[in-house]
Amino acid sequence: MKRDRMVIRVIFWGMILGILGACGKAGKETKETVPEYVFTYAENQAEDYPTTLGAYRFAQLVKERTGGRIEILVKANGELGDEQAVVEQLQYGGIDFVRASLSSLSEFVPKMNVLQMPYLYKNSEHMWKVLDGEIGEEFMEILDGSGLTGLSWYDAGTRNFYCTNKPIRSLEDVKGMRIRVQESEMMGAMVEALGGTAVPMTYDKVYSALETGQIDGAENNWPSYESVRHYEVAPFYTVDEHTRVPEMQLMSRHTWEKLSPEDQNLIRECARDSAIYQRKLWTQRSEASQRRVRGAGCTVLELSEEEKERFRQAMQPVYQRYCADYMDVIERIGQAGEE
């Protein structure tokens, strides 16, 4: 009898300890899995696009390094609106993060035009030397007061011209051509300075406009040209590298100020680590797009250095119009390419 009571006590206390242990474990798991903050990240590209994959990498790094305290939900495919609309929402705290082109940002912060001026950089190495250095940090800081906080620089490749009926080999070939541009004054001014007619148009309408002859050409990077199959209706691609338009990961200032200095530093570190990852993906994607386009039989030619210099000289009025107050910065950027 005594032995039976002892067995019962052992079983009883074993059950109690087991329940307490399970409760403690459940409480610990709940604490770890319920985030303190849940933020939204707007991305207008497709799920498999390098900038979107960079956004997912950023969200993953933040979650890992905060132990799940901060969670970022990436909304791709333009689910939260077009680029300009989401930047506006970012300013007022309606969205927490976005990846945006400088073409869009310059509408809010005109000085950003400097970094996307036509024929500004010699090559990719020149651009990253500028953006990852002192000049790039200065441009991050000029966002202060705009409701935006800059986090890191993403790659968007090099923009080139493509046309429906003939390739662009010289400045004379551009004259009179109707060329689609982003809804950006500066990009329109660039085409006009080359002698063409700029046709501002949203990205989703370009294929139809090329197909129907509403426009004679457009300009964009390799992955964009290939991914939406513009090469099917505009098979002449001229590599003139007129603009290298970097893109920026941004955070709403309202969201930024909710965080501790430690979390702010962590967010910025994760953004910059994701940028390194995104740039590698971009290079791989760009090379794959080139192979597909060439394999489809498109005509691809590179503008000669002599002709590119003529295009560059034609940009002088554009520089005066958009960068007259910032020519010292333009000169510093040029010098960085000589060092």
C-alpha atoms as a printed R data frame, in Angstrom:
    type eleno elety resid chain resno      x      y       z
1   ATOM     1    CA   MET     A     1  0.000  0.000   0.000
2   ATOM     2    CA   LYS     A     2  2.772  2.368   0.992
3   ATOM     3    CA   ARG     A     3  4.642  1.515  -2.178
4   ATOM     4    CA   ASP     A     4  1.520  2.206  -4.267
5   ATOM     5    CA   ARG     A     5  1.093  5.646  -2.700
6   ATOM     6    CA   MET     A     6  4.717  6.477  -3.506
7   ATOM     7    CA   VAL     A     7  4.263  5.444  -7.115
8   ATOM     8    CA   ILE     A     8  1.132  7.588  -7.390
9   ATOM     9    CA   ARG     A     9  3.004 10.597  -5.942
10  ATOM    10    CA   VAL     A    10  5.847 10.165  -8.419
11  ATOM    11    CA   ILE     A    11  3.394  9.970 -11.309
12  ATOM    12    CA   PHE     A    12  1.434 12.974  -9.991
13  ATOM    13    CA   TRP     A    13  4.444 15.240  -9.604
14  ATOM    14    CA   GLY     A    14  5.820 14.041 -12.909
15  ATOM    15    CA   MET     A    15  2.598 15.116 -14.576
16  ATOM    16    CA   ILE     A    16  2.674 18.506 -12.813
17  ATOM    17    CA   LEU     A    17  6.261 19.145 -13.840
18  ATOM    18    CA   GLY     A    18  5.460 18.086 -17.392
19  ATOM    19    CA   ILE     A    19  2.521 20.478 -17.594
20  ATOM    20    CA   LEU     A    20  4.567 23.344 -16.148
21  ATOM    21    CA   GLY     A    21  7.373 22.609 -18.568
22  ATOM    22    CA   ALA     A    22  4.997 22.554 -21.519
23  ATOM    23    CA   CYS     A    23  3.434 25.836 -20.385
24  ATOM    24    CA   GLY     A    24  6.847 27.434 -20.023
25  ATOM    25    CA   LYS     A    25  7.879 26.209 -23.445
26  ATOM    26    CA   ALA     A    26  4.624 27.422 -25.022
27  ATOM    27    CA   GLY     A    27  5.057 30.827 -23.367
28  ATOM    28    CA   LYS     A    28  8.595 31.075 -24.665
29  ATOM    29    CA   GLU     A    29  7.549 30.104 -28.207
30  ATOM    30    CA   THR     A    30  4.696 32.622 -28.147
31  ATOM    31    CA   LYS     A    31  7.070 35.373 -27.039
32  ATOM    32    CA   GLU     A    32  9.514 34.552 -29.832
33  ATOM    33    CA   THR     A    33  6.992 34.189 -32.621
34  ATOM    34    CA   VAL     A    34  4.783 37.242 -31.959
35  ATOM    35    CA   PRO     A    35  6.602 40.217 -33.528
36  ATOM    36    CA   GLU     A    36  6.795 43.597 -31.876
37  ATOM    37    CA   TYR     A    37  6.517 45.305 -35.264
38  ATOM    38    CA   VAL     A    38  5.003 44.174 -38.561
39  ATOM    39    CA   PHE     A    39  5.942 46.455 -41.474
40  ATOM    40    CA   THR     A    40  4.985 46.569 -45.159
41  ATOM    41    CA   TYR     A    41  7.420 46.781 -48.089
42  ATOM    42    CA   ALA     A    42  6.119 47.891 -51.511
43  ATOM    43    CA   GLU     A    43  7.738 46.518 -54.683
44  ATOM    44    CA   ASN     A    44  6.287 47.043 -58.167
45  ATOM    45    CA   GLN     A    45  8.250 44.280 -59.901
46  ATOM    46    CA   ALA     A    46  7.398 40.573 -60.225
47  ATOM    47    CA   GLU     A    47  8.165 37.963 -57.581
48  ATOM    48    CA   ASP     A    48 11.264 36.637 -59.381
49  ATOM    49    CA   TYR     A    49 12.770 40.046 -60.272
50  ATOM    50    CA   PRO     A    50 16.166 40.893 -58.681
51  ATOM    51    CA   THR     A    51 14.834 43.892 -56.750
52  ATOM    52    CA   THR     A    52 11.971 41.809 -55.341
53  ATOM    53    CA   LEU     A    53 14.339 39.000 -54.368
54  ATOM    54    CA   GLY     A    54 16.516 41.634 -52.717
55  ATOM    55    CA   ALA     A    55 13.484 42.824 -50.734
56  ATOM    56    CA   TYR     A    56 12.754 39.282 -49.559
57  ATOM    57    CA   ARG     A    57 16.405 38.891 -48.543
58  ATOM    58    CA   PHE     A    58 16.191 42.134 -46.565
59  ATOM    59    CA   ALA     A    59 13.027 40.956 -44.763
60  ATOM    60    CA   GLN     A    60 14.662 37.605 -43.980
61  ATOM    61    CA   LEU     A    61 17.797 39.233 -42.536
62  ATOM    62    CA   VAL     A    62 15.771 41.596 -40.353
63  ATOM    63    CA   LYS     A    63 13.657 38.757 -38.983
64  ATOM    64    CA   GLU     A    64 16.696 36.594 -38.273
65  ATOM    65    CA   ARG     A    65 18.760 39.321 -36.638
66  ATOM    66    CA   THR     A    66 15.912 40.546 -34.425
67  ATOM    67    CA   GLY     A    67 14.840 37.047 -33.419
68  ATOM    68    CA   GLY     A    68 11.458 37.657 -35.014
69  ATOM    69    CA   ARG     A    69 10.806 40.946 -33.169
70  ATOM    70    CA   ILE     A    70 10.533 42.813 -36.475
71  ATOM    71    CA   GLU     A    71  8.727 41.277 -39.420
72  ATOM    72    CA   ILE     A    72  8.553 42.818 -42.901
73  ATOM    73    CA   LEU     A    73  5.855 41.755 -45.356
74  ATOM    74    CA   VAL     A    74  6.902 42.248 -48.988
75  ATOM    75    CA   LYS     A    75  4.058 43.142 -51.363
76  ATOM    76    CA   ALA     A    76  5.267 42.631 -54.957
77  ATOM    77    CA   ASN     A    77  3.699 43.093 -58.405
78  ATOM    78    CA   GLY     A    78  2.657 46.670 -57.631
79  ATOM    79    CA   GLU     A    79  0.026 45.427 -55.176
80  ATOM    80    CA   LEU     A    80  0.245 48.648 -53.141
81  ATOM    81    CA   GLY     A    81  0.282 51.028 -56.116
82  ATOM    82    CA   ASP     A    82  2.681 52.490 -58.669
83  ATOM    83    CA   GLU     A    83  6.072 53.826 -57.654
84  ATOM    84    CA   GLN     A    84  5.169 57.484 -57.217
85  ATOM    85    CA   ALA     A    85  2.019 56.600 -55.284
86  ATOM    86    CA   VAL     A    86  3.867 54.367 -52.827
87  ATOM    87    CA   VAL     A    87  6.599 56.980 -52.259
88  ATOM    88    CA   GLU     A    88  3.844 59.442 -51.343
89  ATOM    89    CA   GLN     A    89  2.364 56.882 -48.946
90  ATOM    90    CA   LEU     A    90  5.837 56.329 -47.507
91  ATOM    91    CA   GLN     A    91  6.102 60.033 -46.696
92  ATOM    92    CA   TYR     A    92  2.962 59.857 -44.581
93  ATOM    93    CA   GLY     A    93  3.672 56.504 -42.971
94  ATOM    94    CA   GLY     A    94  1.024 54.532 -44.874
95  ATOM    95    CA   ILE     A    95  3.762 52.165 -46.101
96  ATOM    96    CA   ASP     A    96  6.978 51.418 -44.220
97  ATOM    97    CA   PHE     A    97  9.509 50.432 -46.908
98  ATOM    98    CA   VAL     A    98  9.858 50.730 -50.672
99  ATOM    99    CA   ARG     A    99 12.422 50.247 -53.408
100 ATOM   100    CA   ALA     A   100 12.223 53.226 -55.746
101 ATOM   101    CA   SER     A   101 13.983 54.489 -58.856
102 ATOM   102    CA   LEU     A   102 15.730 57.841 -58.692
103 ATOM   103    CA   SER     A   103 13.523 58.856 -61.606
104 ATOM   104    CA   SER     A   104 10.588 58.746 -59.199
105 ATOM   105    CA   LEU     A   105 12.465 60.163 -56.220
106 ATOM   106    CA   SER     A   106 13.674 63.186 -58.160
107 ATOM   107    CA   GLU     A   107 10.066 64.361 -58.408
108 ATOM   108    CA   PHE     A   108 10.150 64.743 -54.605
109 ATOM   109    CA   VAL     A   109 13.841 65.649 -54.147
110 ATOM   110    CA   PRO     A   110 15.088 67.402 -57.361
111 ATOM   111    CA   LYS     A   111 18.781 67.116 -56.446
112 ATOM   112    CA   MET     A   112 18.484 63.353 -56.984
113 ATOM   113    CA   ASN     A   113 18.546 64.145 -60.716
114 ATOM   114    CA   VAL     A   114 22.313 64.570 -60.412
115 ATOM   115    CA   LEU     A   115 22.896 60.833 -59.913
116 ATOM   116    CA   GLN     A   116 20.991 59.840 -63.046
117 ATOM   117    CA   MET     A   117 22.236 62.397 -65.528
118 ATOM   118    CA   PRO     A   118 22.824 60.967 -69.016
119 ATOM   119    CA   TYR     A   119 26.318 59.655 -69.739
120 ATOM   120    CA   LEU     A   120 27.452 60.588 -66.209
121 ATOM   121    CA   TYR     A   121 29.378 57.419 -65.379
122 ATOM   122    CA   LYS     A   122 32.128 55.744 -67.356
123 ATOM   123    CA   ASN     A   123 31.103 52.263 -66.275
124 ATOM   124    CA   SER     A   124 29.538 50.270 -63.446
125 ATOM   125    CA   GLU     A   125 32.660 50.415 -61.272
126 ATOM   126    CA   HIS     A   126 32.634 54.204 -61.483
127 ATOM   127    CA   MET     A   127 28.999 54.385 -60.331
128 ATOM   128    CA   TRP     A   128 29.442 52.090 -57.333
129 ATOM   129    CA   LYS     A   129 32.560 53.942 -56.283
130 ATOM   130    CA   VAL     A   130 30.439 57.103 -56.134
131 ATOM   131    CA   LEU     A   131 27.352 55.611 -54.478
132 ATOM   132    CA   ASP     A   132 29.155 53.491 -51.882
133 ATOM   133    CA   GLY     A   133 31.418 56.387 -50.979
134 ATOM   134    CA   GLU     A   134 31.178 59.864 -49.525
135 ATOM   135    CA   ILE     A   135 28.999 61.265 -52.312
136 ATOM   136    CA   GLY     A   136 26.455 58.478 -51.913
137 ATOM   137    CA   GLU     A   137 26.240 59.127 -48.159
138 ATOM   138    CA   GLU     A   138 25.636 62.825 -48.811
139 ATOM   139    CA   PHE     A   139 22.716 61.978 -51.091
140 ATOM   140    CA   MET     A   140 21.236 59.712 -48.433
141 ATOM   141    CA   GLU     A   141 21.349 62.641 -46.018
142 ATOM   142    CA   ILE     A   142 19.563 65.098 -48.313
143 ATOM   143    CA   LEU     A   143 16.398 63.045 -47.851
144 ATOM   144    CA   ASP     A   144 16.161 64.391 -44.298
145 ATOM   145    CA   GLY     A   145 13.062 66.554 -44.044
146 ATOM   146    CA   SER     A   146 11.312 64.796 -46.938
147 ATOM   147    CA   GLY     A   147  9.629 62.174 -44.781
148 ATOM   148    CA   LEU     A   148 11.986 59.550 -46.266
149 ATOM   149    CA   THR     A   149 15.038 57.737 -44.916
150 ATOM   150    CA   GLY     A   150 17.559 56.243 -47.338
151 ATOM   151    CA   LEU     A   151 18.888 52.779 -46.501
152 ATOM   152    CA   SER     A   152 20.893 51.355 -49.404
153 ATOM   153    CA   TRP     A   153 21.535 51.491 -53.158
154 ATOM   154    CA   TYR     A   154 20.178 48.834 -55.520
155 ATOM   155    CA   ASP     A   155 21.275 48.128 -59.076
156 ATOM   156    CA   ALA     A   156 18.906 48.761 -61.982
157 ATOM   157    CA   GLY     A   157 21.438 48.232 -64.729
158 ATOM   158    CA   THR     A   158 22.130 50.436 -67.707
159 ATOM   159    CA   ARG     A   159 19.395 51.885 -69.879
160 ATOM   160    CA   ASN     A   160 19.715 51.675 -73.651
161 ATOM   161    CA   PHE     A   161 17.533 52.498 -76.672
162 ATOM   162    CA   TYR     A   162 15.518 49.952 -78.648
163 ATOM   163    CA   CYS     A   163 13.451 50.519 -81.777
164 ATOM   164    CA   THR     A   164 10.879 48.878 -84.024
165 ATOM   165    CA   ASN     A   165 12.192 49.514 -87.564
166 ATOM   166    CA   LYS     A   166 15.861 50.457 -87.436
167 ATOM   167    CA   PRO     A   167 18.788 50.552 -85.011
168 ATOM   168    CA   ILE     A   168 20.223 53.802 -83.668
169 ATOM   169    CA   ARG     A   169 23.766 54.123 -84.958
170 ATOM   170    CA   SER     A   170 24.213 57.887 -84.851
171 ATOM   171    CA   LEU     A   171 22.723 61.091 -83.501
172 ATOM   172    CA   GLU     A   172 20.996 61.620 -86.830
173 ATOM   173    CA   ASP     A   173 19.064 58.358 -86.439
174 ATOM   174    CA   VAL     A   174 17.283 59.683 -83.346
175 ATOM   175    CA   LYS     A   175 15.947 62.767 -85.081
176 ATOM   176    CA   GLY     A   176 12.158 62.676 -85.368
177 ATOM   177    CA   MET     A   177 11.777 59.326 -83.579
178 ATOM   178    CA   ARG     A   178  8.938 59.008 -81.064
179 ATOM   179    CA   ILE     A   179 10.531 57.412 -78.029
180 ATOM   180    CA   ARG     A   180  8.726 56.327 -74.895
181 ATOM   181    CA   VAL     A   181 10.183 57.605 -71.624
182 ATOM   182    CA   GLN     A   182  9.250 57.223 -67.990
183 ATOM   183    CA   GLU     A   183  6.972 59.882 -66.572
184 ATOM   184    CA   SER     A   184 10.003 61.996 -65.725
185 ATOM   185    CA   GLU     A   185 10.752 65.484 -67.044
186 ATOM   186    CA   MET     A   186 14.479 64.883 -67.131
187 ATOM   187    CA   MET     A   187 14.208 61.697 -69.194
188 ATOM   188    CA   GLY     A   188 11.941 63.521 -71.616
189 ATOM   189    CA   ALA     A   189 14.448 66.365 -71.888
190 ATOM   190    CA   MET     A   190 17.196 63.866 -72.701
191 ATOM   191    CA   VAL     A   191 15.303 62.477 -75.718
192 ATOM   192    CA   GLU     A   192 14.361 65.965 -76.909
193 ATOM   193    CA   ALA     A   193 18.022 67.072 -76.703
194 ATOM   194    CA   LEU     A   194 18.966 64.163 -78.982
195 ATOM   195    CA   GLY     A   195 16.431 65.324 -81.554
196 ATOM   196    CA   GLY     A   196 13.677 62.824 -80.797
197 ATOM   197    CA   THR     A   197 10.137 63.298 -79.526
198 ATOM   198    CA   ALA     A   198  9.630 62.103 -75.967
199 ATOM   199    CA   VAL     A   199  6.397 60.227 -75.268
200 ATOM   200    CA   PRO     A   200  5.805 59.813 -71.493
201 ATOM   201    CA   MET     A   201  3.969 56.550 -70.886
202 ATOM   202    CA   THR     A   202  3.428 54.009 -68.127
203 ATOM   203    CA   TYR     A   203  5.420 50.793 -68.427
204 ATOM   204    CA   ASP     A   204  2.413 48.539 -68.950
205 ATOM   205    CA   LYS     A   205  1.367 50.331 -72.159
206 ATOM   206    CA   VAL     A   206  4.711 50.208 -73.965
207 ATOM   207    CA   TYR     A   207  4.336 46.818 -75.712
208 ATOM   208    CA   SER     A   208  1.054 47.806 -77.337
209 ATOM   209    CA   ALA     A   209  2.388 51.227 -78.315
210 ATOM   210    CA   LEU     A   210  5.406 49.652 -80.015
211 ATOM   211    CA   GLU     A   211  3.261 47.047 -81.738
212 ATOM   212    CA   THR     A   212  0.760 49.568 -83.126
213 ATOM   213    CA   GLY     A   213  3.340 52.150 -84.175
214 ATOM   214    CA   GLN     A   214  2.236 54.737 -81.638
215 ATOM   215    CA   ILE     A   215  5.919 55.007 -80.741
216 ATOM   216    CA   ASP     A   216  9.080 54.123 -82.672
217 ATOM   217    CA   GLY     A   217 11.140 53.044 -79.721
218 ATOM   218    CA   ALA     A   218 11.760 53.091 -76.004
219 ATOM   219    CA   GLU     A   219 14.672 52.802 -73.604
220 ATOM   220    CA   ASN     A   220 15.306 50.464 -70.714
221 ATOM   221    CA   ASN     A   221 17.700 47.913 -69.250
222 ATOM   222    CA   TRP     A   222 18.232 44.372 -70.520
223 ATOM   223    CA   PRO     A   223 15.979 42.500 -68.036
224 ATOM   224    CA   SER     A   224 13.070 44.906 -68.546
225 ATOM   225    CA   TYR     A   225 13.418 44.718 -72.333
226 ATOM   226    CA   GLU     A   226 13.448 40.927 -72.196
227 ATOM   227    CA   SER     A   227 11.039 40.119 -69.355
228 ATOM   228    CA   VAL     A   228  7.986 41.837 -70.895
229 ATOM   229    CA   ARG     A   229  9.024 40.714 -74.393
230 ATOM   230    CA   HIS     A   230  9.488 44.169 -75.887
231 ATOM   231    CA   TYR     A   231 12.117 42.550 -78.115
232 ATOM   232    CA   GLU     A   232  9.305 40.856 -80.039
233 ATOM   233    CA   VAL     A   233  8.046 44.201 -81.380
234 ATOM   234    CA   ALA     A   234 11.242 46.279 -81.141
235 ATOM   235    CA   PRO     A   235 14.081 43.977 -82.229
236 ATOM   236    CA   PHE     A   236 16.815 46.643 -82.659
237 ATOM   237    CA   TYR     A   237 18.740 47.244 -79.411
238 ATOM   238    CA   THR     A   238 21.483 49.893 -79.263
239 ATOM   239    CA   VAL     A   239 23.876 49.734 -76.322
240 ATOM   240    CA   ASP     A   240 24.641 53.401 -75.694
241 ATOM   241    CA   GLU     A   241 24.478 53.237 -71.866
242 ATOM   242    CA   HIS     A   242 22.885 56.671 -71.697
243 ATOM   243    CA   THR     A   243 21.858 56.302 -68.066
244 ATOM   244    CA   ARG     A   244 22.774 54.168 -65.125
245 ATOM   245    CA   VAL     A   245 19.844 54.854 -62.841
246 ATOM   246    CA   PRO     A   246 20.527 53.489 -59.363
247 ATOM   247    CA   GLU     A   247 17.595 52.678 -57.145
248 ATOM   248    CA   MET     A   248 17.209 53.180 -53.438
249 ATOM   249    CA   GLN     A   249 15.744 51.209 -50.590
250 ATOM   250    CA   LEU     A   250 13.739 53.672 -48.527
251 ATOM   251    CA   MET     A   251 12.004 53.701 -45.172
252 ATOM   252    CA   SER     A   252  9.274 56.007 -43.954
253 ATOM   253    CA   ARG     A   253 10.645 58.556 -41.502
254 ATOM   254    CA   HIS     A   254  7.579 57.921 -39.357
255 ATOM   255    CA   THR     A   255  8.530 54.252 -39.089
256 ATOM   256    CA   TRP     A   256 12.227 55.024 -38.607
257 ATOM   257    CA   GLU     A   257 11.487 57.198 -35.573
258 ATOM   258    CA   LYS     A   258  9.522 54.394 -33.890
259 ATOM   259    CA   LEU     A   259 12.689 52.331 -33.602
260 ATOM   260    CA   SER     A   260 15.535 52.442 -31.111
261 ATOM   261    CA   PRO     A   261 18.980 53.563 -32.360
262 ATOM   262    CA   GLU     A   262 20.084 49.919 -32.140
263 ATOM   263    CA   ASP     A   263 17.227 48.753 -34.360
264 ATOM   264    CA   GLN     A   264 17.829 51.629 -36.772
265 ATOM   265    CA   ASN     A   265 21.446 50.531 -37.206
266 ATOM   266    CA   LEU     A   266 20.362 46.927 -37.642
267 ATOM   267    CA   ILE     A   267 17.811 47.859 -40.310
268 ATOM   268    CA   ARG     A   268 20.425 49.812 -42.243
269 ATOM   269    CA   GLU     A   269 22.963 46.973 -42.011
270 ATOM   270    CA   CYS     A   270 20.399 44.458 -43.287
271 ATOM   271    CA   ALA     A   271 19.471 46.795 -46.150
272 ATOM   272    CA   ARG     A   272 23.093 47.144 -47.207
273 ATOM   273    CA   ASP     A   273 23.715 43.410 -46.984
274 ATOM   274    CA   SER     A   274 20.622 42.816 -49.113
275 ATOM   275    CA   ALA     A   275 21.960 45.324 -51.655
276 ATOM   276    CA   ILE     A   276 25.137 43.275 -52.158
277 ATOM   277    CA   TYR     A   277 22.963 40.221 -52.725
278 ATOM   278    CA   GLN     A   278 20.661 42.104 -55.130
279 ATOM   279    CA   ARG     A   279 23.550 43.427 -57.230
280 ATOM   280    CA   LYS     A   280 24.847 39.897 -57.803
281 ATOM   281    CA   LEU     A   281 21.376 38.763 -58.827
282 ATOM   282    CA   TRP     A   282 21.080 41.735 -61.172
283 ATOM   283    CA   THR     A   283 24.317 40.877 -62.964
284 ATOM   284    CA   GLN     A   284 23.196 37.265 -63.422
285 ATOM   285    CA   ARG     A   285 19.741 38.301 -64.633
286 ATOM   286    CA   SER     A   286 21.125 40.888 -67.044
287 ATOM   287    CA   GLU     A   287 23.492 38.373 -68.617
288 ATOM   288    CA   ALA     A   288 20.695 35.813 -68.963
289 ATOM   289    CA   SER     A   289 18.416 38.414 -70.587
290 ATOM   290    CA   GLN     A   290 21.100 39.333 -73.107
291 ATOM   291    CA   ARG     A   291 21.502 35.690 -74.086
292 ATOM   292    CA   ARG     A   292 17.741 35.247 -74.589
293 ATOM   293    CA   VAL     A   293 17.429 38.403 -76.674
294 ATOM   294    CA   ARG     A   294 20.375 37.531 -78.885
295 ATOM   295    CA   GLY     A   295 19.081 33.985 -79.192
296 ATOM   296    CA   ALA     A   296 15.742 35.351 -80.407
297 ATOM   297    CA   GLY     A   297 17.540 36.919 -83.370
298 ATOM   298    CA   CYS     A   298 17.442 40.566 -82.304
299 ATOM   299    CA   THR     A   299 19.949 43.021 -83.728
300 ATOM   300    CA   VAL     A   300 22.248 44.272 -80.960
301 ATOM   301    CA   LEU     A   301 24.893 46.897 -81.623
302 ATOM   302    CA   GLU     A   302 27.104 49.095 -79.472
303 ATOM   303    CA   LEU     A   303 27.361 52.804 -80.087
304 ATOM   304    CA   SER     A   304 30.934 53.757 -80.942
305 ATOM   305    CA   GLU     A   305 32.916 55.879 -78.472
306 ATOM   306    CA   GLU     A   306 33.081 58.691 -81.015
307 ATOM   307    CA   GLU     A   307 29.319 58.703 -81.481
308 ATOM   308    CA   LYS     A   308 28.727 58.371 -77.745
309 ATOM   309    CA   GLU     A   309 30.776 61.552 -77.262
310 ATOM   310    CA   ARG     A   310 28.438 63.351 -79.682
311 ATOM   311    CA   PHE     A   311 25.465 62.154 -77.633
312 ATOM   312    CA   ARG     A   312 27.214 63.340 -74.474
313 ATOM   313    CA   GLN     A   313 27.835 66.793 -75.922
314 ATOM   314    CA   ALA     A   314 24.159 67.059 -76.878
315 ATOM   315    CA   MET     A   315 23.337 66.737 -73.182
316 ATOM   316    CA   GLN     A   316 24.862 70.077 -72.182
317 ATOM   317    CA   PRO     A   317 21.485 71.919 -72.178
318 ATOM   318    CA   VAL     A   318 20.016 69.143 -70.037
319 ATOM   319    CA   TYR     A   319 22.824 69.472 -67.494
320 ATOM   320    CA   GLN     A   320 22.328 73.238 -67.371
321 ATOM   321    CA   ARG     A   321 18.588 72.854 -66.933
322 ATOM   322    CA   TYR     A   322 18.630 70.271 -64.160
323 ATOM   323    CA   CYS     A   323 22.038 70.602 -62.517
324 ATOM   324    CA   ALA     A   324 23.100 74.232 -62.878
325 ATOM   325    CA   ASP     A   325 23.278 74.545 -59.085
326 ATOM   326    CA   TYR     A   326 25.076 71.241 -58.647
327 ATOM   327    CA   MET     A   327 27.874 71.362 -61.210
328 ATOM   328    CA   ASP     A   328 30.406 71.063 -58.386
329 ATOM   329    CA   VAL     A   329 28.914 67.665 -57.521
330 ATOM   330    CA   ILE     A   330 28.970 66.646 -61.199
331 ATOM   331    CA   GLU     A   331 32.662 67.546 -61.259
332 ATOM   332    CA   ARG     A   332 33.353 65.474 -58.133
333 ATOM   333    CA   ILE     A   333 31.596 62.509 -59.701
334 ATOM   334    CA   GLY     A   334 33.700 62.902 -62.824
335 ATOM   335    CA   GLN     A   335 36.890 63.082 -60.778
336 ATOM   336    CA   ALA     A   336 35.951 59.863 -58.959
337 ATOM   337    CA   GLY     A   337 36.051 58.128 -62.329
338 ATOM   338    CA   GLU     A   338 39.592 59.365 -62.959
339 ATOM   339    CA   GLU     A   339 41.037 58.186 -59.648
